[in-house]
Amino acid sequence: MYLIVDTATDPAWNLAAEEYLLTQRTEPFFRLWRNADSVIIGRHQNAYAEIDRDFVERNRIPVIRRMTGGGAVFHDPGNVNYSFFDLKDRRFTDVVLDALRPLGLEGRCEGRNDLTLDGRKFSGTAVCRHGGRVLEHGTLLFDASFDRLSAALKPRPEKFSGKAVQSVRSRVTNLSEHLAAPMRVEDFIAHLARHIGSALACTPYAYSETDLAAIARLRDERFGSADWNYGASPDYRFSNVRKFPAGLLEAHFDVKRGRIRNLHVFGDYFFVRPTEEFCALLEGCPHGQKAIAGRLQTVATGDYFSGISPDELLTLFI
């Protein structure tokens, strides 16, 4: 098995590397990596229903869809990710737990995919298969910011209905809180590389130029694309009600392949042009703040909703 310890923290690049190593290579790999602040959602989740969009967009936190299932997680540099790529369908959680014991951390495996310490979750795993290969990857909360985690993953599920997989929130803990002595996250990564690398007889691996070019291509075409990260969300129904000084508005619409369909707006607002005309102007617009704001800038919104500004109207759709 080969060992990769990545230093890149671009989440789109890191998720692209996961797909590349699973689908384009045949060798077994063990990989350690970290992301800058980001929200990583499961393959079949509705991106919009998993996040606090105001917080995420205000802080420019990217939302990236991974290949594997499961729920949404918040990544930051205090969160260490591990990945195993193999031809055999076997679980590597015991190898991870064994690596923690020399640090005085007696974790255990609970449920389908959780690793816990004193009853609190510090890791979740997910599995993906491609051909004869298997990817098992997971998180290790070492020194993550729970304040930012809670703020980013604070959805408004009452606005959404559909068949998307919803995340289940768990009581979590940082491994650093349970250590007898302080430890830097970089030293923790080095410990995992040594211990697991030795247990699996790993050989260090350096990406080739061919590897890097293929990963960059996947990042640009898929994991850095809004069509994949948001547009690949399952179809869903969105509704929202906002009270403005100039009147109350209520919006209902479907989102299919990430785009607004069948919009209907109701309320006690005043207007000089028919609401149906406004709804037609938003038909097919991507359901995202930037796209909707751009579309509203091209519309004389005051003709349709007297006294309500485009910025106010935008809040009805997100």
N, C-alpha and C positions, 0 to 999 in steps of 0.2 A: 504494500500500500504506500502511496505517496502522500507527503505532508505539505500543505500549503498554509502559510501564515500570511494573510493579506493585510496590507496597510492602507489600501484605498477605503475611503469612507463614503463614497458616492453610492447611495442605496440603489439607484437604477443600474449602476455598473455591477454592484455586488449580486443583485438578483439575476442579471444577465449571465454572470459567471456561473451561478448555480445551474441555469438551463444549459449552458455550454458544456459544463463538465458532466452533466447527466446524459445529454443527447448526442454529443459530438465526440466524446472520448470513451474508451473501453476499459481504461485502467481503474483500479480502486483508488480513491482519494479520501483523505481526512483533511478538512479545511477549517481554519479559525479566521473569523472576520468580524468587523464592527461597522456600524453605520453612523453617519451624522444623524441629527434629529430627523426622524421620519416616522410615518405611520405605514406599516406593512399589513395589507389586508389579504384574507384568504381568497382562493381562486374563485369561489362562487358567492362572494359577498357584494352587497350594494355599498359602494364606497361612501356615498353621501349619508347613508343611514348609520355609519359607524363612527363618524367624527364630529367634533365641534368645528364647523366650517369657518366660523368667524375667527376662532383661535388659530386654526391651522393656516388659513390664508393670511391673517395678520402677521404671523410669525414665519411665513414662507416655508412651512414644513411640507415637504413633498409626501404625497400619498402614492404608494407603489403596490401593485398587485403581484403577488407571488404565484408560482405554479401550483403550490400545494394547498390543501384545504385547511380548515380550522378558522379561528377567529382573528380579529384585528389585534395587533400589538404595536406598542410605541417603542421605537429604537432610539437610543442615544449612545454616545461613546462609553457610557458606563454599563452597557449591555453587550455581552460577548456572545457571538453566534458560532455554532459549530455545525458542520455538515459531514456526513459520511456517504460516499458513493461506492457501491459495491455491486457485484453480480449476484450476491446471495441476499435473499429476503430475510434478514436477521435484524434484531434490535440491538442498538449500541448503547442503550441507557445504562446498562451495568458498567460499561467501560467508563462512562462519564462519572457515575457515582463513585467508582473505584478511585478516580483521579482526585476526587474531593476529600477522601478520607485522610490522606496525609496532612491536610490543612485543618483537621479536626471537625470536618463538616460531614455529618452522618445523614445524608439525604435518603429519600425513599421514593419509589415509583408508585403513584396512585392514579386511579381512574384509567382512562384510555391513553393519556399522553402527558401527564403532569409529573414533575419532580418537585418534592416538597421538603421542607425543613421545619420541624416543630409545627406541622400542620399548615404551613403557609407556602404558597407556590413560588418557586424561583426559576422554573423552566417549563416550557411547553414544547412538544415536538410535533412534527408533521412528516408524512411520508408521501413520496411520489414515485411512480413506476413508469419507465419508458423502455419498451422492448424487454430485454432481459436484465436491465439495470434498475437499481433501487437507490433513491435519495432519501436519507433520513436527516432532517436538520431541526435545530432547536435553538432556543434562547437560554442564556444564563444571566439572570439579573445579578450583577456584581455590585455596581454603585450607580444605579439608574436614578433619574429624577422622577419620583412618584408624583410630584406636583405637576410637572409638565405632562406626564403620562395621563393623569386624571383629567387635566384640562383638554388634551387633544382627543381623548376617547370619551367624549361626553355627548352622545348623539341625542337627537330629538326623534325617537322612533314613532311617536304619534303622528308625524307627518307622512310616514311611509307605510305602504302595505304591498306585499309581494311575497315571492318565494325565496328571497335571499337568505343565506345562512346568517343568523344573528350571533354575535359574540356573547360569551358567558363571562362575566367579570368574576375574578377570584381575589381572595386575600393574598397579597404578594409580600415578598421580603427580599432584601438585598443580601447576598452572601457575605458581603463585607461586614455586615452588622454582627455576624456570628463568629468572626475570626478572633483568635486570642490576641493578635497583634495586627496593627495596620498593614495594609498591603496595597500597592498600586495596581491598577487594572492591567498595566503592561506586564507586571511581574506575574499576575494571575494567568495571563495568556501564555507567558513563557513556561509556567508550571504545567499547564494543560498540554502544551506542545511536547514537553519532555516526557511527561508521564504517559499520555495516550500514545504519543509517537513511539515510545519504547514498548508499550504493551502490544501494539499492532505491528511492530517491526517496520516502521515507516522510513522512507527515504525522502529527504527534502526535494521539493519540485519547484522549478522556476518557469513561469510562463514563457512560451516562445513568442516570436513576433506574430506567427500565425494565430496562436491562442488569443493574443491581445487584440488583433484586428477583428477576429470573429466575435469576441465579447463586446467590443465597442460597437459593432454593427447591430448586435442584439439589443444593446442599451438604446441606441438611437431609434431603431425600428419598432421596438416593443416596450421595454420597461421605462423608457423615457417618454413614451407617447401617451397623451391624454386618452386616445381611443382605447388603449389597453387598460390603463389604470382606472379610468372612469367609465368609458363607453362599454367596456366588457362587463359592467355590472348587470345582473339579471334585470329584466324588465320589472318595473314597479309602478305603483300609483302614488302620486304626491298630492297633498292638500295642505293648505295653510290659510290662516285668517290673521289680518293685521288691521288695527284701528289707528287711523290717521286723523289729524285735526279736521281734514276736509271730508272724511267719511270712512266707512268700514268696507274693506275688500276681502273677498274670499276666492281663492283660486283652487281649482282641481284640474289635474292633467295626468296623462300617462307618460311614462318615459320608456321608450323602446330603443334599444341599442344606443342609449345615452342621450337621446334627443326627445324634445318635447313634442307630444302628440295630443290631439283632442283637448285643447285647453278651453276651460270655461271659467269665467270670472263673474262673480255676483257681488252685490253690496248696495249701500244706500248713497253712493257717490253721484255727482252731477257730471254730465258729459254733453258734448256737441256732435260727436261722431259715434257710430255704433260700436259696441264692445266686440261684436263678432268680427269686425274688421281688424281690431287690435289683435284678437286671438289668432287670426289668420297670419298676421305679420310675425308672430312668434312660433308658428308651426315649423318644426324641424330644427329649431335652434338647440345646440348642445345645452344640456342642463348643468351649467357651470356658471359661477359668478362672472368670470371674465367675458364669456360668450354672451350671456344675457345682458350684461352692462353695455357691451358693444352694440347689441341689437337695439337696445332701448335708446341709445344715442341717435339712432337713425329714425326714430319714431317721434311724432309730435304728441308725446304722452299727455300733455295738458288738454288736448282735444278729446281724449278718451276718458281721462280721470281728472276733472278740474281741481286745481289746487294741490295736486299730489306730484311731487318731483320725481324724476327718473331714479334718483338714489333711494327715495322712499319706496317707490314701486319695486325696485330690485329686491328689497327685503321680503317681499311677498313670495318670491320664487325660490328662495334659498332657506 
